[in-house]
Amino acid sequence: MPVAALTQAGTHKKGGRLARRPVPGSLGLLPSGPDPVGEWLVHHQPPGFHIGNPNAKSKRTQKKTAIYSYIMTFALDAKLNADTFPIVKLGLCDLRLMNDRRWPWLILVPQRPGITEVHELTPLDQTMLTFEAGIAAQALKSITNCEKINTAALGNIVRQLHVHVIARNTGDPAWPGPVWGHGTREPYSKNDAKVFAKTILDAI
């Protein structure tokens, strides 16, 4: 169809928008752009017109709701709370000190409700967990000069997802085996725990 015929059909622009609905079949032929029909539809939808579910919330709204849900509903497991001292809340995790002075032992708890496995986290949270575990390990290494860092997430007793970051050395009480279930815990005094937590915080 000639351009003149299309103009006569009322597809000329007024104020940057198409004045009337383009002639069917003219897609891509108008000099106004690659998709004049689409442009017209975008600017001329009747009130209340929806594509898809009219009751659906926007992704931005869903994201905000999810964030508020995390903040409002996350609660640290009672056993983790009893067995650890708080150090600092990072971007994702609550970083804590295990109350057992036999090993310099940190715990990272992702602040997400109802999560028991790493794969249940969003891809972004999985990345953040790896990053924050690295930060904790680096801090622990720098202040203890340990031979090895053990990093693990078990959850066989406490199901809330948490990651252990432990400094290990040849000849420590459980070397070279795992620390879980070995011997009798040796708790910190409150002052010693506070001092060590401050040392970790300064190293982060």
NUVEX-887648 format. One record per residue: x, y, z of N, C-alpha, C in turn; residue in three letters. Coordinates in pm, 1 decimal. Atoms other than C-alpha are relative to their C-alpha. Layout:
nx; ny; nz; cax; cay; caz; cx; cy; cz; type
X; Y; Z; X; Y; Z; X; Y; Z; ALA
...
This chain:
nx; ny; nz; cax; cay; caz; cx; cy; cz; type
84.6; -119.1; 0.0; 0.0; 0.0; 0.0; 88.2; 124.2; 0.0; MET
-81.9; -120.6; 5.2; 141.8; 343.8; -93.6; -9.7; 78.6; 128.8; PRO
-1.9; -81.3; -120.2; 237.8; 583.4; 182.2; -115.9; 97.7; 0.5; VAL
110.8; -95.5; 9.3; -24.5; 832.4; 56.0; -130.4; -64.4; 44.5; ALA
123.1; 69.4; -37.6; -297.6; 572.4; 97.4; -5.9; -22.0; 150.1; ALA
-4.1; 21.6; -143.5; -182.0; 500.3; 448.8; -31.2; 129.5; 74.0; LEU
26.3; -128.8; -63.6; -191.3; 870.5; 532.9; -147.9; 32.3; -5.4; THR
142.8; -23.6; 12.7; -542.8; 892.8; 399.6; -78.6; -86.4; 97.7; GLN
69.0; 89.2; -92.4; -638.0; 601.8; 624.0; 5.2; 50.9; 143.7; ALA
1.2; -62.5; -131.9; -555.3; 825.2; 920.5; 108.0; -49.8; 91.9; GLY
-106.1; 52.2; -85.9; -226.0; 685.8; 1042.8; 109.6; 102.3; 23.0; THR
-101.2; -102.1; -21.9; -36.7; 1017.6; 1048.2; 10.9; 28.0; 150.1; HIS
-27.2; -23.3; -142.4; 115.3; 1126.2; 1381.5; -46.4; 138.3; 41.8; LYS
29.1; -127.6; -63.0; -6.2; 1404.8; 1607.0; 63.6; -0.2; 138.5; LYS
-63.7; -9.3; -132.0; 213.6; 1509.0; 1894.7; 79.1; -122.6; 37.0; GLY
-83.1; 116.2; -28.8; 436.2; 1202.6; 1861.1; -77.1; -128.4; 11.6; GLY
79.4; 121.7; -8.9; 145.2; 951.4; 1864.9; -83.1; -15.6; -126.5; ARG
87.6; 24.6; 113.1; -60.1; 787.4; 1598.2; -140.6; 46.3; 33.8; LEU
130.0; -59.1; -28.6; -392.1; 968.6; 1566.7; -111.1; -102.2; 1.1; ALA
103.7; 101.5; 7.3; -601.0; 667.4; 1470.6; 63.4; -135.7; -22.6; ARG
-50.7; 135.9; 15.2; -565.2; 291.0; 1449.3; 51.7; -21.5; -141.8; ARG
-54.9; 25.1; 132.6; -336.2; 193.4; 1159.6; -81.4; -105.0; -75.3; PRO
67.3; 97.2; 85.0; -472.2; -3.6; 868.1; 62.1; -136.1; 22.5; VAL
-55.6; 135.0; -15.4; -435.2; -379.1; 930.1; 86.0; -37.5; -118.9; PRO
-89.9; 40.7; 106.7; -149.7; -519.8; 730.9; 104.2; 103.5; -32.2; GLY
-96.7; -104.6; 30.8; 48.1; -196.0; 733.9; 123.5; -7.2; 87.5; SER
-109.6; 10.6; -94.4; 288.8; -313.4; 1005.0; 134.6; 2.4; -71.2; LEU
-133.8; -7.8; 55.2; 641.9; -211.4; 921.5; 9.5; 85.2; -123.9; GLY
-5.4; -78.0; 122.7; 546.8; -3.0; 618.7; -5.7; 149.4; 25.2; LEU
11.4; -142.8; -28.1; 488.0; 329.9; 791.0; 136.9; 60.5; 25.9; LEU
-127.7; -65.5; -25.2; 771.6; 580.4; 800.9; 18.0; 40.1; 145.2; PRO
-6.9; -45.0; -139.6; 691.1; 648.1; 1168.4; 78.7; -93.8; 90.0; SER
-76.1; 92.3; -83.4; 877.9; 342.5; 1298.7; -31.6; -142.6; -34.6; GLY
14.3; 141.3; 34.3; 900.6; -34.0; 1293.2; -130.7; -62.3; 47.3; PRO
120.1; 63.5; -55.5; 580.4; -97.6; 1491.8; -106.3; 104.2; 32.0; ASP
102.3; -101.5; -27.2; 313.7; 171.6; 1450.4; -125.8; -57.2; 63.3; PRO
117.7; 61.5; -59.6; 35.0; -71.1; 1539.0; 21.3; -17.5; 149.9; VAL
-32.3; 16.4; -140.7; 205.2; -154.6; 1865.7; -0.1; 132.4; 73.1; GLY
-2.2; -132.4; -62.2; 261.0; 213.8; 1935.3; -141.5; 49.8; 25.9; GLU
138.9; -44.8; -17.2; -104.8; 289.9; 1881.8; -67.7; -73.5; 115.5; TRP
62.9; 78.8; -103.9; -211.9; 4.7; 2107.0; 47.0; 41.6; 139.2; LEU
-53.6; -40.3; -129.4; 18.6; 118.9; 2387.2; -67.2; 126.4; 50.8; VAL
50.6; -130.7; -42.0; -123.0; 471.8; 2389.5; -152.1; 11.9; -5.7; HIS
144.4; -12.3; 16.7; -488.0; 394.4; 2317.6; -76.9; -113.6; 66.0; HIS
74.4; 103.4; -69.7; -586.7; 120.9; 2561.5; -115.6; 64.1; 76.9; GLN
111.5; -53.4; -78.6; -933.5; 180.8; 2711.0; 24.0; -21.5; 148.6; PRO
-17.1; 16.6; -145.4; -952.8; 223.7; 3090.2; -38.5; -140.1; 44.8; PRO
31.3; 131.8; -55.1; -943.1; -102.8; 3278.9; 42.9; -114.8; -88.6; GLY
-41.6; 108.6; 87.2; -791.9; -298.4; 2990.7; 127.1; -62.6; 55.5; PHE
-117.6; 69.5; -52.0; -543.6; -563.5; 3109.4; 33.3; -116.5; -90.9; HIS
-46.6; 119.2; 69.1; -337.0; -820.7; 2932.6; 43.0; -98.5; 107.1; ILE
-33.4; 97.5; -102.6; -317.3; -1133.8; 3145.5; -92.4; 11.8; 118.9; GLY
79.8; 2.3; -121.9; -439.5; -1155.1; 3502.2; -16.1; 140.7; 56.0; ASN
17.0; -136.0; -50.3; -592.7; -824.5; 3611.6; 24.9; 12.7; 148.9; PRO
-22.5; -3.8; -144.6; -545.9; -921.3; 3976.3; 145.5; -22.7; 38.0; ASN
-140.0; 30.1; -28.9; -176.5; -999.8; 3942.9; 72.9; 125.5; 45.5; ALA
-80.1; -110.7; -48.8; 68.8; -780.3; 4132.2; 124.9; 14.0; -86.3; LYS
-121.7; -22.8; 76.5; 368.4; -624.2; 3963.2; 116.5; -71.3; 66.4; SER
-117.8; 64.9; -56.2; 709.8; -784.5; 4008.4; 61.0; 86.7; 109.1; LYS
-56.1; -88.8; -101.3; 821.7; -476.9; 4200.3; -77.2; -13.5; 131.0; ARG
82.7; 15.5; -119.6; 528.3; -510.7; 4439.9; 26.8; -134.5; 66.7; THR
-27.6; 132.3; -55.1; 593.2; -884.0; 4478.6; 134.2; -2.2; 70.9; GLN
-133.2; -2.1; -59.9; 960.3; -814.9; 4549.6; -3.1; 70.8; 134.8; LYS
9.4; -72.1; -125.7; 877.1; -555.4; 4815.2; -71.1; -83.3; 105.1; LYS
73.8; 84.1; -93.2; 624.4; -791.1; 4972.4; 88.4; -111.0; 54.0; THR
-89.4; 107.7; -42.6; 883.8; -1069.2; 4979.4; 103.3; 51.2; 99.2; ALA
-99.5; -56.7; -90.8; 1142.8; -841.8; 5142.9; -61.8; 26.5; 136.4; ILE
66.4; -26.1; -126.6; 895.4; -728.8; 5406.4; -29.7; -130.5; 74.0; TYR
28.5; 129.6; -61.2; 802.4; -1094.5; 5464.5; 123.3; -54.7; 69.9; SER
-123.0; 48.0; -60.5; 1166.5; -1183.8; 5526.9; 28.1; 73.3; 131.1; TYR
-31.5; -79.3; -116.9; 1212.3; -898.3; 5771.8; -95.7; -31.8; 114.2; ILE
101.9; 15.8; -102.5; 889.1; -966.2; 5956.7; -4.9; -141.0; 58.4; MET
25.1; 136.1; -44.0; 895.0; -1345.4; 5980.7; 125.4; -79.9; 34.1; THR
-119.0; 77.7; -31.9; 1259.8; -1455.8; 6009.7; 23.8; 0.9; 150.8; PHE
-33.1; 12.5; -142.0; 1344.4; -1585.8; 6356.2; 111.9; -102.7; 13.5; ALA
-112.1; 90.3; -21.1; 1669.7; -1744.7; 6465.7; -45.4; -121.6; 80.3; LEU
31.7; 123.2; -70.7; 1636.8; -2108.1; 6574.1; 43.5; 9.7; 146.5; ASP
-24.8; -12.6; -144.0; 1623.2; -2137.8; 6953.7; 132.3; -64.2; 41.3; ALA
-125.8; 66.5; -37.1; 1915.4; -2382.7; 6972.3; 120.6; 78.4; -50.0; LYS
-108.4; -83.4; 50.5; 2135.1; -2168.6; 6748.9; 18.2; 122.9; 88.4; LEU
-7.3; -117.8; -86.7; 2051.3; -1870.9; 6965.6; 65.2; -33.2; 133.3; ASN
-55.1; 40.3; -129.5; 2140.2; -2062.1; 7281.3; 147.3; -38.3; -9.3; ALA
-135.2; 54.3; 13.7; 2465.9; -2207.0; 7143.2; 101.3; 98.7; -56.7; ASP
-89.1; -95.0; 68.0; 2613.6; -1891.6; 6985.8; -11.8; 139.9; 60.5; THR
1.5; -141.8; -35.4; 2700.2; -1528.0; 7048.3; -11.0; 82.0; -129.9; PHE
9.9; -82.3; 120.8; 2602.5; -1256.1; 6798.1; 127.9; 79.3; -24.8; PRO
-113.2; -84.9; 38.2; 2878.8; -1077.3; 6608.1; -50.3; 120.0; -79.6; ILE
50.4; -108.5; 84.3; 2714.3; -877.3; 6329.2; -98.8; -58.2; -101.0; VAL
89.0; 38.6; 109.2; 2432.9; -893.2; 6075.0; 57.2; 54.1; -129.8; LYS
-52.9; -36.8; 131.1; 2575.9; -892.0; 5723.6; -117.1; 25.6; -95.0; LEU
106.9; -27.0; 95.1; 2380.4; -829.2; 5404.5; -106.4; -107.6; -2.8; GLY
93.5; 112.7; -0.7; 2221.4; -1175.5; 5409.2; -1.7; -71.2; 134.4; LEU
-12.7; 91.2; -114.1; 2350.2; -1361.8; 5713.2; 15.5; 71.3; 133.5; CYS
-28.9; -33.4; -139.1; 2348.3; -1326.7; 6087.2; 128.4; -75.4; 34.1; ASP
-128.7; 62.0; -30.7; 2714.9; -1390.9; 6172.7; 13.3; -14.5; 151.2; LEU
-1.6; 30.1; -142.8; 2761.6; -1559.1; 6510.5; 124.4; -81.8; 36.2; ARG
-113.3; 74.8; -53.4; 3033.1; -1713.5; 6727.4; -51.1; -120.6; 76.4; LEU
38.5; 121.7; -71.3; 2993.3; -2074.5; 6838.3; 60.9; 0.9; 139.4; MET
-45.6; -3.9; -138.9; 3019.7; -2106.1; 7215.5; 77.0; -126.5; 35.6; ASN
-89.9; 112.7; -26.8; 3304.3; -2359.0; 7215.0; 141.3; 47.3; -31.7; ASP
-130.3; -62.8; 18.2; 3652.0; -2219.7; 7267.3; 107.0; -96.9; -48.9; ARG
-99.3; 94.9; 51.2; 3826.6; -2538.8; 7151.0; 38.7; 32.0; -143.4; ARG
-28.2; -40.2; 138.2; 3801.7; -2405.9; 6795.7; -55.4; 140.6; -23.5; TRP
60.7; -124.4; 49.1; 3757.7; -2058.0; 6650.6; -106.2; -37.4; -103.8; PRO
109.8; 64.3; 72.9; 3416.0; -2133.3; 6505.4; -111.7; 101.7; -22.0; TRP
103.2; -96.7; 35.8; 3177.8; -1902.4; 6323.4; -119.7; -70.9; -62.7; LEU
124.8; 50.3; 58.6; 2818.2; -1962.1; 6216.3; -64.1; 112.5; -81.2; ILE
75.2; -94.3; 81.7; 2640.9; -1785.0; 5930.0; -141.5; -53.0; -19.1; LEU
140.0; 40.6; 13.6; 2260.7; -1797.0; 5931.4; -68.8; 93.5; -99.5; VAL
74.1; -84.8; 93.7; 2085.6; -1666.2; 5617.1; -133.6; 42.5; 60.8; PRO
121.2; -51.9; -63.2; 1802.1; -1443.1; 5737.6; -119.6; -11.2; -94.8; GLN
112.6; 31.8; 86.9; 1533.9; -1609.2; 5528.8; -85.6; -105.3; 70.2; ARG
84.2; 93.8; -74.3; 1235.9; -1786.1; 5686.8; -25.5; -129.0; -77.0; PRO
41.1; 126.9; 58.9; 1163.3; -2152.4; 5623.8; 100.5; -64.5; -92.4; GLY
-101.8; 54.8; 89.9; 1492.4; -2230.7; 5446.9; 83.3; -103.5; 74.9; ILE
-82.3; 104.8; -61.2; 1671.0; -2558.2; 5525.5; 116.4; -43.2; -88.2; THR
-104.4; 42.8; 93.3; 1886.0; -2613.3; 5214.8; 48.7; 119.3; -81.8; GLU
-58.1; -108.7; 79.6; 2118.7; -2390.6; 5011.5; -76.8; 18.8; -130.1; VAL
66.1; -12.3; 129.9; 1935.1; -2470.6; 4687.2; -138.7; 62.5; 10.2; HIS
129.5; -64.8; -17.6; 1614.1; -2330.0; 4836.9; 10.4; 152.3; -1.8; GLU
-21.4; -143.7; 9.4; 1767.5; -1983.0; 4839.8; -12.0; 45.8; -144.6; LEU
-1.0; -55.1; 134.8; 1726.6; -1755.2; 4540.0; 143.6; -1.0; -51.7; THR
-136.6; -5.2; 54.1; 2026.5; -1745.6; 4302.6; 81.8; 114.8; 58.6; PRO
-72.7; -113.2; -57.8; 2117.3; -1401.5; 4437.3; 41.3; -29.7; 143.5; LEU
-33.3; 33.2; -138.4; 2101.5; -1523.3; 4798.1; 107.5; -108.1; 7.6; ASP
-106.6; 100.4; 4.4; 2313.4; -1826.0; 4708.1; 135.3; 66.1; -23.2; GLN
-124.1; -72.6; 27.0; 2574.8; -1590.2; 4567.9; 44.3; 78.3; 122.5; THR
-32.9; -76.7; -120.0; 2556.9; -1369.3; 4876.1; 51.4; -89.6; 111.7; MET
-44.5; 93.2; -103.3; 2593.6; -1670.6; 5106.0; 144.7; -41.7; -24.0; LEU
-138.5; 36.7; 33.2; 2909.2; -1780.4; 4923.7; 95.2; 115.1; 29.6; THR
-83.2; -118.6; -21.3; 3046.3; -1426.6; 4937.2; 22.2; 24.2; 149.0; PHE
-12.1; -27.9; -142.5; 2974.7; -1382.3; 5307.5; 75.0; -110.8; 73.7; GLU
-79.9; 109.1; -57.9; 3116.2; -1725.9; 5393.0; 147.9; 24.9; -27.0; ALA
-138.6; -34.9; 32.8; 3432.9; -1613.4; 5215.4; 53.7; 110.8; 88.6; GLY
-40.0; -109.7; -89.0; 3442.9; -1292.8; 5419.1; 30.5; -53.7; 139.3; ILE
-19.2; 56.7; -133.6; 3404.3; -1488.7; 5742.9; 127.2; -84.8; 5.9; ALA
-118.8; 86.0; 3.1; 3671.6; -1741.1; 5642.6; 128.1; 82.3; -4.9; ALA
-118.6; -85.3; 11.6; 3916.5; -1468.7; 5545.9; 31.0; 68.8; 132.6; GLN
-20.7; -64.0; -130.4; 3864.0; -1288.6; 5876.3; 56.0; -99.5; 101.0; ALA
-44.8; 102.9; -93.6; 3908.6; -1611.6; 6071.9; 145.3; -38.9; -27.0; LEU
-137.0; 34.8; 38.8; 4224.3; -1699.5; 5880.4; 98.6; 108.7; 41.4; LYS
-91.5; -111.4; -27.3; 4374.4; -1354.3; 5930.2; 31.3; 13.7; 149.0; SER
-24.8; -19.9; -143.5; 4336.7; -1355.1; 6309.7; 51.2; -125.2; 69.6; ILE
-46.1; 124.1; -63.5; 4416.4; -1722.5; 6381.2; 122.1; -59.6; -68.7; THR
-107.9; 58.6; 80.2; 4669.8; -1803.8; 6107.2; -8.6; -152.9; -1.6; ASN
23.1; 145.2; -4.3; 4516.2; -2151.6; 6100.7; 49.5; -67.6; -126.9; CYS
-42.9; 77.6; 116.7; 4627.2; -2428.5; 5865.5; -112.2; -19.5; -100.4; GLU
111.2; 37.3; 86.9; 4281.4; -2503.1; 5728.6; -129.0; 62.0; 51.3; LYS
135.0; -46.4; -31.8; 3932.1; -2357.9; 5716.6; -97.8; -109.2; -42.3; ILE
107.8; 93.8; 33.4; 3644.9; -2608.7; 5734.9; -129.7; 78.5; -17.1; ASN
128.1; -65.6; 26.3; 3321.6; -2483.2; 5578.1; -102.5; -107.6; -31.2; THR
98.2; 106.2; 20.5; 3007.9; -2695.8; 5599.4; -138.3; 45.3; 43.6; ALA
140.2; -19.4; -39.6; 2628.1; -2690.6; 5617.9; -60.2; -138.3; 18.4; ALA
53.0; 133.3; -27.4; 2485.6; -3000.4; 5789.1; -151.4; 3.6; 20.1; LEU
142.6; -14.0; -25.4; 2149.7; -2931.6; 5948.4; -72.1; -127.4; 37.6; GLY
67.6; 123.7; -39.7; 2082.0; -3283.8; 6071.7; -73.1; 13.1; 133.4; ASN
65.7; -23.0; -128.4; 1989.4; -3158.5; 6418.3; -79.0; 130.5; -3.7; ILE
67.2; -129.0; 17.7; 1910.4; -2789.6; 6365.0; -28.9; 16.9; -148.9; VAL
36.5; -0.7; 141.3; 1719.1; -2771.5; 6038.2; 10.7; 137.4; -66.0; ARG
-13.6; -132.8; 60.5; 1734.9; -2395.7; 5990.3; 137.3; 9.9; -67.4; GLN
-125.1; -4.9; 75.3; 1997.8; -2335.0; 5723.4; 103.5; 85.8; 72.4; LEU
-111.4; -73.6; -57.8; 2329.6; -2233.2; 5876.2; 129.3; -62.7; -49.4; HIS
-128.5; 44.1; 54.4; 2690.5; -2259.4; 5761.5; 108.1; 17.1; 106.3; VAL
-110.0; -2.1; -95.4; 2984.8; -2346.6; 5985.4; 129.0; 40.6; -71.5; HIS
-132.4; -38.9; 50.2; 3321.5; -2178.4; 5924.8; 95.5; -13.8; 118.1; VAL
-77.3; 40.8; -117.2; 3585.6; -2331.7; 6151.2; 149.3; 1.9; -32.2; ILE
-145.8; 0.0; 14.4; 3959.7; -2272.6; 6194.6; 55.8; -130.1; 56.9; ALA
-56.0; 129.2; -41.9; 4154.3; -2601.3; 6214.2; 152.9; 0.9; -8.6; ARG
-145.7; 14.4; -2.2; 4512.4; -2692.6; 6297.0; 37.4; -142.9; 37.4; ASN
-52.2; 130.6; -39.9; 4715.3; -3009.5; 6326.7; 10.5; -6.3; 152.6; THR
-7.8; 16.0; -144.3; 4678.5; -3139.6; 6681.9; -114.1; 62.6; 76.6; GLY
114.3; -51.1; -75.5; 4353.3; -2961.8; 6763.8; -82.2; -118.2; 51.9; ASP
66.1; 111.5; -69.4; 4112.3; -3171.5; 6977.2; -63.3; -105.9; -89.4; PRO
65.9; 99.0; 86.5; 3942.3; -3341.7; 6680.0; 78.7; -29.9; -127.0; ALA
-76.5; 14.1; 124.9; 4214.8; -3327.9; 6413.1; 36.0; -145.5; -27.5; TRP
46.8; -71.6; 119.8; 4193.2; -3447.6; 6141.1; -149.1; -21.7; -27.5; PRO
141.5; 29.4; 19.8; 3831.0; -3553.0; 6191.4; -87.9; 123.5; 14.8; GLY
93.4; -111.4; -15.7; 3521.1; -3335.8; 6203.3; -16.4; 38.7; 146.2; PRO
13.2; -48.8; -137.9; 3448.2; -3125.7; 6510.2; -133.1; -38.3; 63.0; VAL
133.9; 22.9; -53.5; 3079.8; -3216.6; 6545.3; -5.4; -126.9; 84.4; TRP
16.5; 115.5; -87.6; 3004.8; -3448.0; 6836.5; 126.9; -45.8; 68.5; GLY
-127.0; 42.7; -59.1; 3364.1; -3456.9; 6956.0; 15.3; 57.5; 140.9; HIS
-31.6; -41.1; -135.6; 3423.5; -3446.2; 7329.3; -105.1; 89.5; 63.5; GLY
88.0; -87.4; -77.5; 3274.9; -3193.3; 7569.0; 29.9; 145.4; -30.6; THR
-16.3; -141.3; 32.5; 3216.9; -2831.2; 7483.0; 69.4; 75.0; 112.6; ARG
-66.0; -88.8; -95.5; 3435.5; -2571.3; 7651.9; -49.7; 141.9; -28.2; GLU
60.9; -130.2; 31.1; 3225.5; -2252.7; 7666.4; 92.1; 117.6; 32.1; PRO
-69.5; -125.4; -28.3; 3363.1; -1900.0; 7655.1; -61.6; 65.8; 124.6; TYR
60.0; -95.8; -92.6; 3321.2; -1657.5; 7939.7; -63.6; 109.7; -85.9; SER
66.1; -105.0; 77.6; 3096.6; -1371.6; 7830.7; 98.6; 105.4; -47.0; LYS
-98.1; -101.9; 36.6; 3390.6; -1132.2; 7831.4; 90.4; -49.0; -112.5; ASN
-86.9; 54.7; 104.7; 3614.3; -1362.2; 7624.2; -74.0; -8.6; -133.5; ASP
79.5; 7.0; 122.3; 3335.7; -1417.3; 7373.9; -15.7; 138.3; -61.7; ALA
15.5; -136.9; 48.3; 3280.9; -1042.2; 7346.8; 128.2; 49.5; -65.4; LYS
-129.2; -42.9; 54.3; 3652.7; -981.1; 7288.5; 27.5; -68.4; -133.0; VAL
-25.4; 71.7; 125.2; 3680.0; -1251.7; 7023.3; -94.0; 46.2; -109.8; PHE
96.2; -49.2; 99.6; 3364.3; -1133.8; 6846.8; 43.1; 135.1; -53.6; ALA
-49.0; -131.4; 43.3; 3506.1; -781.0; 6836.9; 120.5; -14.7; -91.4; LYS
-117.2; 24.8; 84.2; 3830.8; -916.6; 6690.4; -43.1; -44.0; -140.3; THR
52.6; 43.0; 129.5; 3634.4; -1091.6; 6414.4; -60.6; 117.6; -75.2; ILE
65.7; -113.8; 63.6; 3429.7; -782.0; 6345.1; 101.8; 98.2; -56.8; LEU
-104.2; -91.2; 47.7; 3742.3; -568.3; 6316.1; 72.4; -54.3; -123.1; ASP
-72.7; 61.9; 111.5; 3890.3; -817.9; 6068.6; -84.2; -9.4; -128.1; ALA
88.5; 8.3; 117.3; 3587.5; -814.5; 5836.0; 11.6; 127.4; -83.9; ILE
